[in-house]
Amino acid sequence: MKISIKIKFSLFLAVLLLLVVFFLSVLVLQGIRSNQQNQYEQYLSQQAKLANTYFIQRILSEENKVPQTFLSVKGQEFAEQLEVISGLSLVLYNSQGERVSKKVTDTESDNIKKTLDYALNNKTAYLTEGNSLYYLAPLRIGNEQVGVIQFYYSLSGHQGFYNNIRQLFIYIGAGLFILSFFLGYIYYNSFATGIIKLGQTVDRIREGHYETTVLKRGDEIGKLSQGIHTMSGQISRTLQEMEAEQNKLKLAVDKLSLLDQQQKQFIGNVTHEFKTPLTSIKAYLDLLEMYPDDEQLLQTAITNMKSETGRLYEMVDKVLQLSALEKYDFELKFEKLAVKQAVELVLNSLKGRMDKFGISLDTELGEAYMEGDKDSLTIVLINLLDNAIKYNKANGSILVKTYVASHRVHIEISDTGIGIPEDLIHKVFEPFYTVDKNRARENGGAGLGLSLARKHAESMGGTVELLNTGNEGTSFRISFPAVMN
């Protein structure tokens, strides 16, 4: 059976206090008893010496100086005089142990007789019977014993005092025990309460609850509480880190699973898209083998093969960019980016292509800042602007705007191009999808630009959406969380 530490402390304190009170009482009462014994022994010893001195004086004053004769003739008188002087009842015995004075009691007990025999050997002895003390001392003349003097001493006063002191010790001891136990219980209870709270804290940690409080104590229990609190926090952080790592691992596994599913579709699309320009190139090569001297065929083949080769090159480049996106988010290098400057750099790099197709550029660039990967943002802008150039009308225009609204940075790219049919709008972000196959083939389009742009934008917490499209052109909007300057 498990016993609470409070009960253990209480039992230990009670037993300890009882032992202290008991042994203290025993020692003090024994001291009192010993002191009383010393007092009456010294007193009776003095009375015996006084009796011997008075006996010698009486012998010397007598004509007949024979001690035995004096005791037998005047023993009763001498005993009465000693009683007056000492204030004690007494009995005189001669050297043969015969009583020469009156009795204290009618009969003598066997114990008194044995004690008398001992005293007749020139020795001092005393006998205690109940509250009565019989003190027997030799009666001497010089070194010769001539008799025994027996004093009767009542111990009632001493015993009464001893009983009173013992009763007082019982009352005081009981009071001190109760008071000490109460105070000690309060003191030890604070330790027991602290230990119990620590035990409850450990139980909560064992159950997976790591929120702990520190006991406000300046002793080892407080230090232990602080240690448990620190340890609990460390365990909680470690578990959180492990959970985060598990989430990353799960994300990687899910991503690999998704990539595995997409791989077959991707390979199928790549195979189909690559096959078309390769078939065209192979056909022209076969014709050149058949008609090597046809100059017109040679020029037509060179033009078309160059176009198809450029298309293949762009498709390979876009596929490589798309596959580079299949990586974990923590591989991106996030930093604070000035959106206006990033847009201007991309526009400057595409200025030659715009001039080639006679496309004019209008800008409304406001100051805005975002948190993102510089290379990824560049890829998003290049792909959207590249589409705006390729699918624009001759001598058309492009409008680029940047602004901040609802704590987000917005980049709008509008063109005056061919537009997107309404029934095909939902497919524009699919890989290898192109609205105008012929136009894409002419300009080297692979149908990967919008898919690539969306993936890069989403990797930075942004979005790419189609605002509107039609015969007047198409508008896309890119959005990212804004960062205050």
C-alpha positions as CSV (number, residue, x, y, z in Angstrom):
1,M,0.0,0.0,0.0
2,K,1.4,3.4,-1.0
3,I,1.6,5.8,1.9
4,S,1.5,9.6,1.3
5,I,4.6,11.6,2.1
6,K,2.4,13.8,4.3
7,I,1.4,10.8,6.4
8,K,5.0,9.7,6.6
9,F,6.2,13.2,7.7
10,S,3.4,13.4,10.3
11,L,4.1,10.0,11.8
12,F,7.8,10.7,11.9
13,L,7.3,14.0,13.6
14,A,4.8,12.6,16.1
15,V,7.2,9.7,17.0
16,L,10.2,12.1,17.2
17,L,8.3,14.5,19.5
18,L,7.0,11.7,21.7
19,L,10.5,10.3,22.1
20,V,11.9,13.7,22.9
21,V,9.3,14.5,25.5
22,F,9.5,11.0,27.0
23,F,13.3,10.9,27.4
24,L,13.4,14.5,28.6
25,S,10.8,13.7,31.2
26,V,12.6,10.5,32.3
27,L,15.9,12.3,32.6
28,V,14.5,15.2,34.5
29,L,12.5,13.0,36.9
30,Q,15.5,10.8,37.5
31,G,17.5,13.9,38.3
32,I,14.9,15.0,40.8
33,R,14.8,11.6,42.4
34,S,18.6,11.4,42.6
35,N,18.8,15.0,44.0
36,Q,16.2,14.1,46.7
37,Q,18.1,11.0,47.6
38,N,21.3,12.9,47.9
39,Q,19.6,15.5,50.1
40,Y,18.1,13.1,52.6
41,E,21.2,10.9,52.7
42,Q,23.4,14.0,53.5
43,Y,20.8,15.1,56.1
44,L,20.7,11.7,57.8
45,S,24.5,11.4,57.6
46,Q,24.8,14.7,59.4
47,Q,22.3,13.6,62.0
48,A,24.2,10.4,62.6
49,K,27.5,12.4,63.1
50,L,25.7,14.8,65.5
51,A,24.3,11.8,67.5
52,N,27.8,10.3,67.8
53,T,29.2,13.6,68.9
54,Y,26.5,14.1,71.5
55,F,26.9,10.5,72.7
56,I,30.6,11.0,73.3
57,Q,29.9,14.2,75.2
58,R,27.3,12.4,77.4
59,I,29.8,9.6,78.1
60,L,32.5,12.0,79.1
61,S,30.1,13.8,81.5
62,E,29.1,10.6,83.3
63,E,31.0,9.2,86.3
64,N,30.6,5.7,84.9
65,K,32.1,6.0,81.5
66,V,31.3,2.5,80.2
67,P,29.3,2.9,77.0
68,Q,27.3,-0.3,77.4
69,T,26.3,0.5,80.9
70,F,25.3,4.0,79.8
71,L,23.1,2.6,77.0
72,S,21.5,0.0,79.2
73,V,20.8,2.5,82.0
74,K,20.2,5.8,80.2
75,G,19.5,4.6,76.6
76,Q,15.8,5.7,76.7
77,E,16.7,9.1,78.1
78,F,19.5,9.6,75.6
79,A,17.2,8.6,72.6
80,E,14.5,11.1,73.7
81,Q,17.1,13.9,73.9
82,L,18.4,13.0,70.4
83,E,14.8,13.1,69.1
84,V,14.4,16.6,70.4
85,I,17.8,17.7,68.9
86,S,17.3,16.0,65.5
87,G,13.5,16.2,65.2
88,L,13.4,12.6,64.0
89,S,12.1,9.5,65.6
90,L,14.9,7.0,66.4
91,V,15.7,3.7,68.1
92,L,19.0,2.8,69.9
93,Y,20.6,-0.6,69.8
94,N,23.5,-1.9,71.8
95,S,26.4,-3.8,70.3
96,Q,24.4,-7.1,70.5
97,G,21.5,-5.6,68.5
98,E,19.2,-5.3,71.5
99,R,16.9,-2.4,71.6
100,V,17.7,0.0,74.4
101,S,15.0,2.6,73.6
102,K,11.4,2.7,72.7
103,K,10.1,1.2,69.4
104,V,9.1,3.1,66.4
105,T,6.6,0.4,65.6
106,D,5.3,-2.4,67.7
107,T,7.1,-5.0,65.5
108,E,10.2,-5.0,63.4
109,S,10.1,-6.4,59.9
110,D,12.6,-9.0,58.7
111,N,14.1,-6.4,56.4
112,I,14.9,-4.1,59.3
113,K,16.5,-7.0,61.2
114,K,18.7,-7.8,58.2
115,T,19.6,-4.2,57.8
116,L,20.5,-4.0,61.5
117,D,22.8,-7.0,61.2
118,Y,24.6,-5.1,58.4
119,A,24.9,-2.0,60.5
120,L,26.3,-3.9,63.5
121,N,29.3,-4.6,61.3
122,N,30.3,-0.9,61.7
123,K,28.6,0.0,58.4
124,T,26.0,2.6,57.5
125,A,22.8,1.2,55.9
126,Y,19.3,2.3,55.1
127,L,16.1,0.6,54.2
128,T,13.1,2.1,52.2
129,E,9.7,0.6,52.8
130,G,6.9,2.5,51.1
131,N,7.2,6.2,52.1
132,S,9.3,5.3,55.2
133,L,13.1,5.4,55.3
134,Y,15.1,3.6,58.1
135,Y,18.6,4.9,58.3
136,L,21.0,2.8,60.5
137,A,24.4,4.2,61.5
138,P,27.1,2.8,63.8
139,L,27.4,4.4,67.3
140,R,31.1,4.7,68.1
141,I,33.5,5.7,70.7
142,G,36.7,6.2,68.8
143,N,37.0,3.3,66.5
144,E,35.0,1.0,68.7
145,Q,31.3,0.4,67.8
146,V,29.1,0.3,70.9
147,G,25.7,0.3,69.2
148,V,23.5,1.3,66.3
149,I,21.3,4.3,66.0
150,Q,18.2,4.0,63.7
151,F,16.6,7.1,62.4
152,Y,13.1,7.1,60.9
153,Y,12.6,9.5,58.0
154,S,9.3,10.0,56.2
155,L,9.6,10.3,52.4
156,S,6.0,11.5,51.9
157,G,7.1,15.1,51.2
158,H,9.7,14.0,48.7
159,Q,7.3,11.6,47.0
160,G,4.5,14.3,46.9
161,F,6.9,16.8,45.3
162,Y,8.1,14.1,42.8
163,N,4.5,13.2,41.9
164,N,3.6,16.9,41.4
165,I,6.6,17.4,39.1
166,R,5.7,14.3,37.2
167,Q,2.1,15.4,36.8
168,L,3.4,18.8,35.7
169,F,5.6,17.2,33.1
170,I,2.7,15.2,31.8
171,Y,0.6,18.4,31.3
172,I,3.5,20.5,29.9
173,G,4.7,17.6,27.8
174,A,1.3,17.0,26.3
175,G,0.9,20.8,25.6
176,L,4.4,21.0,24.0
177,F,3.8,17.9,22.0
178,I,0.6,19.3,20.5
179,L,2.0,22.7,19.9
180,S,5.3,21.4,18.4
181,F,3.4,18.9,16.3
182,F,1.1,21.6,15.0
183,L,4.0,24.0,14.1
184,G,6.2,21.1,12.8
185,Y,3.3,19.9,10.7
186,I,2.8,23.3,9.1
187,Y,6.6,23.5,8.4
188,Y,7.0,20.0,7.0
189,N,3.7,20.3,5.2
190,S,5.2,23.0,2.9
191,F,7.9,20.6,1.9
192,A,5.5,17.7,1.4
193,T,3.2,19.9,-0.6
194,G,6.1,21.0,-2.8
195,I,7.2,17.4,-3.4
196,I,3.6,16.3,-4.2
197,K,3.2,19.1,-6.7
198,L,6.5,18.0,-8.3
199,G,5.2,14.5,-8.5
200,Q,1.9,15.7,-10.1
201,T,4.0,17.8,-12.6
202,V,6.0,14.7,-13.5
203,D,2.8,12.7,-14.0
204,R,1.5,15.4,-16.3
205,I,4.7,15.3,-18.3
206,R,4.5,11.5,-18.5
207,E,1.0,11.9,-19.9
208,G,2.2,14.4,-22.6
209,H,1.2,17.7,-21.0
210,Y,4.4,19.8,-20.9
211,E,2.9,23.1,-19.6
212,T,4.5,23.4,-16.1
213,T,4.8,26.1,-13.4
214,V,7.8,26.9,-11.2
215,L,7.4,26.7,-7.5
216,K,8.4,29.9,-5.8
217,R,10.8,28.5,-3.3
218,G,14.4,29.4,-2.5
219,D,15.5,25.9,-1.6
220,E,16.4,22.7,-3.4
221,I,12.8,21.9,-4.1
222,G,12.4,25.2,-5.9
223,K,15.6,24.5,-7.8
224,L,14.3,21.1,-8.7
225,S,11.0,22.6,-9.9
226,Q,13.0,25.0,-12.1
227,G,14.9,22.1,-13.5
228,I,11.8,20.1,-14.3
229,H,10.2,23.2,-15.9
230,T,13.3,23.7,-18.1
231,M,13.4,20.0,-18.9
232,S,9.7,20.0,-19.8
233,G,10.2,22.9,-22.1
234,Q,13.2,21.2,-23.8
235,I,11.2,18.0,-24.3
236,S,8.3,20.0,-25.7
237,R,10.6,21.8,-28.2
238,T,12.3,18.6,-29.1
239,L,8.9,16.9,-29.8
240,Q,7.9,19.9,-31.9
241,E,11.1,19.8,-33.9
242,M,10.5,16.0,-34.4
243,E,7.0,16.7,-35.5
244,A,8.2,19.4,-37.9
245,E,10.7,17.0,-39.3
246,Q,8.0,14.3,-39.6
247,N,5.8,16.8,-41.4
248,K,8.7,17.6,-43.8
249,L,9.3,14.0,-44.4
250,K,5.5,13.4,-45.0
251,L,5.5,16.4,-47.3
252,A,8.5,14.9,-49.2
253,V,6.8,11.5,-49.4
254,D,3.5,13.0,-50.6
255,K,5.4,15.1,-53.1
256,L,7.3,12.1,-54.4
257,S,4.0,10.2,-54.7
258,L,2.5,13.1,-56.6
259,L,5.5,13.4,-58.8
260,D,5.3,9.7,-59.5
261,Q,1.7,10.1,-60.6
262,Q,2.5,13.2,-62.7
263,Q,5.6,11.6,-64.2
264,K,3.7,9.3,-66.5
265,Q,1.4,12.2,-67.7
266,F,4.4,14.5,-68.0
267,I,6.4,12.0,-70.1
268,G,3.4,11.4,-72.3
269,N,2.9,15.1,-72.9
270,V,6.7,15.6,-73.5
271,T,6.8,12.7,-75.9
272,H,3.8,14.0,-77.9
273,E,5.1,17.6,-78.0
274,F,8.6,16.6,-78.9
275,K,7.4,14.2,-81.6
276,T,5.7,16.9,-83.6
277,P,8.7,19.1,-84.4
278,L,10.9,16.0,-84.7
279,T,8.5,14.5,-87.3
280,S,8.6,17.7,-89.2
281,I,12.4,17.8,-89.2
282,K,12.6,14.1,-90.2
283,A,10.2,14.7,-93.1
284,Y,12.2,17.6,-94.5
285,L,15.4,15.5,-94.2
286,D,13.8,12.7,-96.1
287,L,12.7,15.1,-98.9
288,L,16.2,16.6,-99.1
289,E,17.6,13.1,-99.6
290,M,15.1,12.5,-102.3
291,Y,15.5,15.9,-104.0
292,P,19.0,17.2,-103.1
293,D,19.1,19.6,-106.1
294,D,15.8,21.4,-105.3
295,E,16.9,24.9,-104.2
296,Q,13.4,26.0,-103.2
297,L,12.9,22.8,-101.1
298,L,16.3,23.4,-99.5
299,Q,15.3,27.0,-98.5
300,T,11.9,25.9,-97.2
301,A,13.4,23.0,-95.3
302,I,16.1,25.2,-93.7
303,T,13.4,27.8,-92.6
304,N,11.1,25.2,-91.1
305,M,13.8,23.1,-89.6
306,K,15.2,26.2,-87.9
307,S,11.8,27.1,-86.5
308,E,11.2,23.5,-85.3
309,T,14.7,23.4,-83.8
310,G,14.1,26.7,-81.9
311,R,10.8,25.3,-80.7
312,L,12.5,22.1,-79.5
313,Y,15.2,24.2,-77.7
314,E,12.6,26.3,-75.9
315,M,10.6,23.2,-74.9
316,V,13.7,21.6,-73.5
317,D,14.6,24.8,-71.6
318,K,11.1,25.1,-70.2
319,V,11.0,21.4,-69.2
320,L,14.3,21.8,-67.3
321,Q,12.9,24.9,-65.5
322,L,9.7,23.1,-64.6
323,S,11.6,20.1,-63.3
324,A,13.8,22.4,-61.2
325,L,10.6,23.5,-59.4
326,E,10.2,19.9,-58.0
327,K,12.1,20.7,-54.9
328,Y,11.3,21.6,-51.3
329,D,10.3,25.0,-50.2
330,F,13.3,25.4,-47.8
331,E,15.6,25.4,-50.9
332,L,14.3,28.8,-52.0
333,K,16.3,31.8,-50.8
334,F,13.8,34.3,-49.4
335,E,14.7,37.9,-49.1
336,K,13.1,41.3,-49.2
337,L,12.5,42.3,-52.8
338,A,11.7,45.7,-54.4
339,V,9.0,44.8,-56.9
340,K,9.4,47.9,-59.1
341,Q,13.1,47.3,-59.7
342,A,12.6,43.6,-60.4
343,V,9.9,44.4,-63.0
344,E,12.1,47.0,-64.6
345,L,15.1,44.6,-65.0
346,V,12.9,42.0,-66.7
347,L,11.3,44.6,-69.0
348,N,14.8,45.8,-70.0
349,S,15.9,42.3,-70.9
350,L,12.8,41.8,-73.1
351,K,13.0,45.2,-74.8
352,G,14.7,43.8,-77.9
353,R,12.0,41.2,-78.5
354,M,9.3,43.9,-78.1
355,D,11.0,46.1,-80.6
356,K,11.4,43.1,-83.0
357,F,7.6,42.7,-83.1
358,G,6.8,46.4,-83.0
359,I,5.1,46.1,-79.5
360,S,4.9,49.3,-77.4
361,L,5.3,49.2,-73.6
362,D,3.3,51.2,-71.0
363,T,4.1,51.0,-67.3
364,E,2.5,52.2,-64.1
365,L,5.0,51.0,-61.5
366,G,4.5,51.9,-57.8
367,E,6.8,51.3,-55.0
368,A,6.1,47.9,-53.4
369,Y,8.0,45.3,-51.4
370,M,7.6,41.5,-50.9
371,E,9.4,38.5,-49.4
372,G,10.4,36.0,-52.0
373,D,13.1,34.3,-54.1
374,K,14.6,36.7,-56.7
375,D,15.2,34.1,-59.4
376,S,11.7,32.6,-59.0
377,L,10.1,36.1,-59.3
378,T,12.1,36.8,-62.5
379,I,10.9,33.5,-64.0
380,V,7.3,34.4,-63.2
381,L,7.6,37.8,-64.9
382,I,9.6,36.5,-67.9
383,N,7.1,33.8,-68.7
384,L,4.0,36.0,-68.5
385,L,5.7,38.8,-70.5
386,D,7.0,36.3,-73.0
387,N,3.4,35.1,-73.6
388,A,2.2,38.7,-73.8
389,I,4.8,39.3,-76.6
390,K,4.3,36.0,-78.5
391,Y,0.5,36.1,-78.6
392,N,0.1,39.8,-79.2
393,K,-1.1,41.4,-82.3
394,A,1.3,43.2,-84.8
395,N,2.2,46.6,-83.5
396,G,0.2,45.9,-80.3
397,S,1.0,47.1,-76.8
398,I,1.7,45.7,-73.3
399,L,0.7,47.5,-70.0
400,V,2.5,46.6,-66.8
401,K,1.2,47.9,-63.4
402,T,2.4,47.4,-59.8
403,Y,0.4,48.5,-56.8
404,V,-0.4,47.5,-53.2
405,A,-3.9,46.7,-52.0
406,S,-5.3,44.8,-49.0
407,H,-1.7,44.1,-47.7
408,R,-0.8,42.4,-51.0
409,V,1.5,43.4,-53.9
410,H,-0.2,43.1,-57.2
411,I,1.5,43.0,-60.6
412,E,-0.9,43.2,-63.7
413,I,0.3,42.4,-67.2
414,S,-2.1,43.2,-70.0
415,D,-1.7,42.8,-73.8
416,T,-3.6,43.5,-76.9
417,G,-3.3,39.9,-78.2
418,I,-5.5,37.2,-79.7
419,G,-7.3,36.4,-76.4
420,I,-8.3,33.0,-75.0
421,P,-11.6,31.3,-76.0
422,E,-14.0,31.2,-73.0
423,D,-14.4,27.4,-73.1
424,L,-10.6,26.9,-72.9
425,I,-9.9,29.3,-70.0
426,H,-9.7,26.5,-67.5
427,K,-6.8,24.8,-69.4
428,V,-4.4,27.7,-69.8
429,F,-2.3,26.7,-66.7
430,E,-1.9,23.1,-67.8
431,P,1.5,22.0,-69.1
432,F,2.0,21.9,-72.9
433,Y,-1.3,23.6,-73.5
434,T,-1.4,26.4,-76.2
435,V,-4.5,28.3,-77.4
436,D,-3.1,28.7,-80.9
437,K,-1.0,25.8,-82.0
438,N,0.1,27.4,-85.2
439,R,1.0,30.7,-83.5
440,A,2.9,28.8,-80.8
441,R,4.8,26.8,-83.5
442,E,5.8,30.0,-85.3
443,N,7.1,31.7,-82.2
444,G,8.6,28.6,-80.5
445,G,5.9,28.3,-77.8
446,A,5.9,25.1,-75.8
447,G,2.8,25.6,-73.6
448,L,4.8,25.6,-70.4
449,G,5.0,29.3,-69.6
450,L,1.9,29.7,-67.5
451,S,2.3,26.4,-65.7
452,L,5.9,27.4,-64.9
453,A,4.8,30.9,-63.7
454,R,2.1,29.5,-61.4
455,K,4.3,27.0,-59.8
456,H,7.0,29.6,-59.1
457,A,4.5,32.0,-57.7
458,E,2.8,29.5,-55.4
459,S,6.2,28.4,-54.1
460,M,6.6,31.9,-52.7
461,G,3.0,32.1,-51.3
462,G,1.6,34.0,-54.3
463,T,-1.0,33.5,-57.0
464,V,-1.3,33.9,-60.7
465,E,-4.8,34.5,-62.0
466,L,-6.5,35.4,-65.3
467,L,-8.3,38.7,-64.9
468,N,-10.0,38.9,-68.3
469,T,-9.6,37.9,-71.9
470,G,-11.2,38.5,-75.3
471,N,-10.7,40.1,-78.6
472,E,-9.3,43.2,-76.9
473,G,-6.5,41.1,-75.3
474,T,-5.7,39.3,-72.1
475,S,-4.8,40.4,-68.5
476,F,-3.1,38.4,-65.8
477,R,-2.5,39.4,-62.2
478,I,0.3,38.2,-59.9
479,S,-0.2,38.7,-56.1
480,F,2.1,38.3,-53.2
481,P,1.9,39.2,-49.5
482,A,3.3,42.8,-49.1
483,V,6.1,43.7,-46.7
484,M,6.3,47.2,-45.3
485,N,9.4,49.2,-46.2
